[in-house]
Every structure is written in structure tokens, then in C-alpha cells.
Amino acid sequence: MSKGKDARVRIILECTNCSQNGINKESPGISRYITQKNRHNTSSQLELIKFCRYCHKHTIHGEIKK
């Protein structure tokens, strides 16, 4: 049986460059990745460098709330 408070939680990483500029006519959307983190080891918000297919470069992707 699974407990209610698991250590691993599912998070969504969103491109900070696309989300700051908003959705404009040149960019068809905002790049998002789904991953997991251990809430006991990493209590702060996660930021990783990932490839954004809308910016066509590697940018910082930060954790967003669901």
C-alpha cells in the first residue's frame, strides 16, 4: 500500500525565457518538461538547464506549481 506522503513528487519544469516574454506570435508555445524530485533532499524549487524547442537554445527551466 502506498502512503500519502511519498518522498518522490512529480514536478513540471517550464522555460523561464518563454514564460517571461509571454506567448508572442514568433513563439508557438512554452517549453515544459515533467520530472521527479525527492522532496526530502531537495526542498527548494528546482532549476535545470534544458533545451527549449521554441527558443532553439539551452535555457533555465524552473519548477512551477501545478
DSSP file (Angstrom, degrees, kcal/mol; ACC not computed):
  #  RESIDUE AA STRUCTURE BP1 BP2  ACC     N-H-->O    O-->H-N    N-H-->O    O-->H-N    TCO  KAPPA ALPHA  PHI   PSI    X-CA   Y-CA   Z-CA
    1    1 A M              0   0    0      0, 0.0     2,-0.3     0, 0.0     0, 0.0   0.000 360.0 360.0 360.0 140.0    0.0    0.0    0.0
    2    2 A S        -     0   0    0      1,-0.0     2,-0.1     2,-0.0     4,-0.0  -0.646 360.0-131.1 -86.3 138.3    1.2    3.5   -0.9
    3    3 A K        -     0   0    0     -2,-0.3     3,-0.2     1,-0.1    -1,-0.0  -0.464  17.7-120.3 -83.2 161.8    1.5    6.1    1.9
    4    4 A G  S    S+     0   0    0      1,-0.2     2,-0.8    -2,-0.1    -1,-0.1   0.819 103.3  52.6 -71.8 -32.9    0.0    9.6    1.4
    5    5 A K  S    S-     0   0    0      2,-0.0    -1,-0.2     0, 0.0     2,-0.1  -0.725  74.5-179.8-110.6  82.4    3.3   11.5    1.8
    6    6 A D        -     0   0    0     -2,-0.8    33,-0.1    -3,-0.2    -4,-0.0  -0.436  31.9-132.2 -76.9 155.3    5.8    9.9   -0.6
    7    7 A A  S    S+     0   0    0     -2,-0.1    32,-3.2    31,-0.1     2,-0.5   0.847  91.3  68.3 -75.1 -35.0    9.3   11.3   -0.8
    8    8 A R  E     -A   38   0A   0     30,-0.2     2,-0.3    31,-0.1    30,-0.2  -0.751  66.6-178.1 -91.3 128.4    9.2   11.4   -4.6
    9    9 A V  E     -A   37   0A   0     28,-2.6    28,-2.1    -2,-0.5     2,-0.4  -0.925  27.4-118.1-124.3 151.2    6.9   14.0   -6.1
   10   10 A R  E     -A   36   0A   0     -2,-0.3     2,-0.3    26,-0.2    26,-0.2  -0.734  36.8-177.7 -88.2 131.1    6.2   14.8   -9.8
   11   11 A I  E     -A   35   0A   0     24,-2.9    24,-2.2    -2,-0.4     2,-0.5  -0.880  22.2-133.8-128.8 160.9    7.1   18.4  -10.9
   12   12 A I  E     -AB  34  64A   0     52,-0.6    52,-2.2    -2,-0.3     2,-0.5  -0.966  14.1-155.2-115.9 128.3    6.8   20.5  -14.0
   13   13 A L  E     -AB  33  63A   0     20,-3.3    20,-2.6    -2,-0.5     2,-0.4  -0.892  13.4-168.7-103.1 130.6    9.8   22.5  -15.3
   14   14 A E  E     -AB  32  62A   0     48,-2.9    48,-2.2    -2,-0.5    18,-0.2  -0.939  30.5-102.7-122.9 142.2    8.9   25.5  -17.5
   15   15 A C  E  >  - B   0  61A   0     16,-2.2     4,-1.8    -2,-0.4    46,-0.2  -0.429  24.5-156.9 -62.2 124.5   11.2   27.6  -19.7
   16   16 A T  H  > S+     0   0    0     44,-2.5     4,-1.5    -2,-0.2     5,-0.2   0.802  90.8  55.8 -75.3 -28.5   11.9   30.9  -17.8
   17   17 A N  H  > S+     0   0    0     43,-0.4     4,-1.4     2,-0.2    -1,-0.2   0.925 111.9  40.9 -70.0 -44.7   12.8   32.7  -21.0
   18   18 A C  H  > S+     0   0    0      1,-0.2     4,-1.2     2,-0.2    -2,-0.2   0.885 114.8  51.5 -69.7 -39.9    9.5   31.9  -22.8
   19   19 A S  H  < S+     0   0    0     -4,-1.8    -1,-0.2     1,-0.2    -2,-0.2   0.811 108.5  51.4 -72.5 -28.3    7.3   32.5  -19.7
   20   20 A Q  H  < S+     0   0    0     -4,-1.5    -1,-0.2     1,-0.2    -2,-0.2   0.904 114.7  42.0 -71.6 -41.4    8.8   35.9  -19.0
   21   21 A N  H  < S-     0   0    0     -4,-1.4    -2,-0.2     1,-0.2    -1,-0.2   0.668 106.2-140.7 -78.6 -16.7    8.2   37.1  -22.5
   22   22 A G     <  -     0   0    0     -4,-1.2     2,-0.7    -5,-0.1    -1,-0.2  -0.139  41.9 -46.5  77.6 176.5    4.8   35.6  -22.7
   23   23 A I        +     0   0    0     -4,-0.1     2,-0.2    -3,-0.1     7,-0.1  -0.748  69.6 174.6 -86.1 118.1    3.4   33.9  -25.7
   24   24 A N        -     0   0    0     -2,-0.7     3,-0.1     5,-0.1    -2,-0.0  -0.582  47.1 -94.0-114.5-178.9    4.0   36.0  -28.8
   25   25 A K  S    S+     0   0    0      1,-0.2    -2,-0.0    -2,-0.2    -1,-0.0   0.795 122.2  52.7 -68.4 -28.5    3.4   35.4  -32.5
   26   26 A E  S    S+     0   0    0      1,-0.1    -1,-0.2     2,-0.0    -3,-0.0   0.857 104.8  60.0 -76.0 -33.7    7.0   34.1  -33.1
   27   27 A S        -     0   0    0     -3,-0.1    -3,-0.1     1,-0.1    -1,-0.1  -0.848  66.2-161.8 -99.5 120.4    6.8   31.5  -30.3
   28   28 A P        -     0   0    0      0, 0.0     2,-0.3     0, 0.0    -1,-0.1   0.618  67.5 -31.5 -76.3 -10.7    4.1   28.9  -30.7
   29   29 A G        -     0   0    0     -7,-0.1     2,-0.4    -5,-0.0    -5,-0.1  -0.957  69.8 -73.4-176.2-166.8    4.2   27.9  -27.0
   30   30 A I        -     0   0    0     -2,-0.3     2,-0.3    -7,-0.1    -7,-0.0  -0.966  43.1-120.8-118.6 131.8    6.1   27.4  -23.8
   31   31 A S        +     0   0    0     -2,-0.4   -16,-2.2   -16,-0.0     2,-0.4  -0.544  36.5 178.9 -74.0 130.1    8.6   24.5  -23.3
   32   32 A R  E     -A   14   0A   0     -2,-0.3     2,-0.3   -18,-0.2   -18,-0.2  -0.992  13.3-168.2-135.3 143.1    7.7   22.2  -20.4
   33   33 A Y  E     -A   13   0A   0    -20,-2.6   -20,-3.3    -2,-0.4     2,-0.5  -0.953  13.2-144.2-124.7 146.7    9.3   19.1  -19.0
   34   34 A I  E     +A   12   0A   0     -2,-0.3     2,-0.2   -22,-0.2   -22,-0.2  -0.953  35.6 144.7-111.7 130.3    7.9   16.7  -16.5
   35   35 A T  E     -A   11   0A   0    -24,-2.2   -24,-2.9    -2,-0.5     2,-0.3  -0.821  39.1-110.6-147.5-175.2   10.3   15.1  -14.0
   36   36 A Q  E     -A   10   0A   0     -2,-0.2     2,-0.3   -26,-0.2   -26,-0.2  -0.918  23.1-174.1-125.6 152.8   10.5   13.9  -10.4
   37   37 A K  E     -A    9   0A   0    -28,-2.1   -28,-2.6    -2,-0.3     2,-0.7  -0.979  31.0-114.1-141.2 157.3   12.4   15.1   -7.3
   38   38 A N  E  >  -A    8   0A   0     -2,-0.3     4,-2.5   -30,-0.2   -30,-0.2  -0.821  21.6-157.2 -89.9 115.7   12.9   13.9   -3.8
   39   39 A R  T  4 S+     0   0    0    -32,-3.2    -1,-0.1    -2,-0.7   -31,-0.1   0.738  89.8  55.3 -70.1 -21.8   11.2   16.4   -1.5
   40   40 A H  T  4 S+     0   0    0    -33,-0.3     3,-0.3     1,-0.1    -1,-0.2   0.881 116.6  34.4 -76.9 -38.4   13.4   15.4    1.5
   41   41 A N  T  4 S+     0   0    0      1,-0.2     2,-0.6    -3,-0.2    -2,-0.2   0.842 127.9  35.6 -84.3 -35.4   16.7   16.0   -0.3
   42   42 A T     <  +     0   0    0     -4,-2.5    -1,-0.2     1,-0.1     4,-0.1  -0.815  61.5 158.6-123.5  88.3   15.6   19.0   -2.4
   43   43 A S        +     0   0    0     -2,-0.6    -1,-0.1    -3,-0.3     3,-0.1   0.766  57.4  74.3 -83.2 -24.8   13.2   21.1   -0.5
   44   44 A S  S    S-     0   0    0      1,-0.1     2,-0.2     0, 0.0    -2,-0.0  -0.294 101.4 -77.2 -81.3 171.5   13.8   24.3   -2.6
   45   45 A Q        -     0   0    0      1,-0.1     2,-0.3    18,-0.1    -1,-0.1  -0.465  50.0-122.6 -71.9 141.1   12.5   24.8   -6.1
   46   46 A L        -     0   0    0     -2,-0.2    17,-1.7    -4,-0.1     2,-0.4  -0.630  26.0-174.8 -88.9 138.6   14.4   23.0   -8.8
   47   47 A E  E     +C   62   0A   0     -2,-0.3     2,-0.3    15,-0.2    15,-0.2  -0.989   8.7 173.1-133.7 125.3   16.1   24.8  -11.8
   48   48 A L  E     -C   61   0A   0     13,-2.4    13,-3.5    -2,-0.4     2,-0.7  -0.927  35.3-116.7-129.4 153.2   17.8   22.9  -14.6
   49   49 A I  E     +C   60   0A   0     -2,-0.3     2,-0.3    11,-0.2    11,-0.2  -0.830  48.3 161.4 -90.9 116.9   19.3   23.9  -17.9
   50   50 A K  E     -C   59   0A   0      9,-2.3     9,-2.6    -2,-0.7     2,-0.5  -0.836  44.3 -93.0-130.2 165.8   17.3   22.2  -20.7
   51   51 A F  E     -C   58   0A   0     -2,-0.3     2,-0.6     7,-0.2     7,-0.2  -0.712  32.1-151.6 -84.3 127.3   16.8   22.6  -24.4
   52   52 A C  E  >> -C   57   0A   0      5,-2.4     4,-1.6    -2,-0.5     5,-1.0  -0.884   3.2-160.3 -98.6 119.8   13.8   24.9  -25.3
   53   53 A R  T  45S+     0   0    0     -2,-0.6    -1,-0.1     1,-0.2     5,-0.1   0.669  91.6  50.6 -75.6 -14.9   12.4   23.9  -28.7
   54   54 A Y  T  45S+     0   0    0      1,-0.1    -1,-0.2     3,-0.1   -24,-0.0   0.811 117.0  37.2 -89.9 -33.9   10.7   27.3  -29.0
   55   55 A C  T  45S-     0   0    0      2,-0.2    -2,-0.2   -28,-0.1    -1,-0.1   0.669 100.3-137.1 -85.4 -18.8   13.8   29.4  -28.2
   56   56 A H  T  <5S+     0   0    0     -4,-1.6     2,-0.3     1,-0.2    -3,-0.2   0.847  71.8  77.7  61.3  38.9   16.0   27.0  -30.1
   57   57 A K  E   <S- C   0  52A   0     -5,-1.0    -5,-2.4    -7,-0.1     2,-0.5  -0.970  91.9 -82.1-160.4 168.6   18.7   27.1  -27.4
   58   58 A H  E     + C   0  51A   0     -2,-0.3     2,-0.3    -7,-0.2    -7,-0.2  -0.681  55.8 166.7 -79.9 126.5   19.5   25.8  -23.9
   59   59 A T  E     - C   0  50A   0     -9,-2.6    -9,-2.3    -2,-0.5     2,-0.4  -0.840  42.1 -85.9-134.0 169.7   17.7   27.9  -21.2
   60   60 A I  E     - C   0  49A   0     -2,-0.3   -44,-2.5   -11,-0.2     2,-0.5  -0.674  37.3-160.6 -80.9 128.0   17.0   27.6  -17.5
   61   61 A H  E     -BC  15  48A   0    -13,-3.5   -13,-2.4    -2,-0.4     2,-0.3  -0.955  10.9-162.8-110.5 122.6   13.8   25.7  -16.8
   62   62 A G  E     -BC  14  47A   0    -48,-2.2   -48,-2.9    -2,-0.5   -15,-0.2  -0.705  24.8 -98.2-107.7 157.3   12.3   26.4  -13.3
   63   63 A E  E     -B   13   0A   0    -17,-1.7     2,-0.3    -2,-0.3   -50,-0.2  -0.489  38.8-164.7 -73.0 137.1    9.8   24.5  -11.3
   64   64 A I  E     -B   12   0A   0    -52,-2.2   -52,-0.6    -2,-0.2     2,-0.2  -0.829  23.8-104.1-118.8 160.8    6.2   25.7  -11.4
   65   65 A K              0   0    0     -2,-0.3   -54,-0.0     1,-0.1     0, 0.0  -0.558 360.0 360.0 -81.4 149.7    3.2   25.0   -9.2
   66   66 A K              0   0    0     -2,-0.2    -1,-0.1     0, 0.0   -55,-0.0   0.443 360.0 360.0 -79.3 360.0    0.5   22.6  -10.5
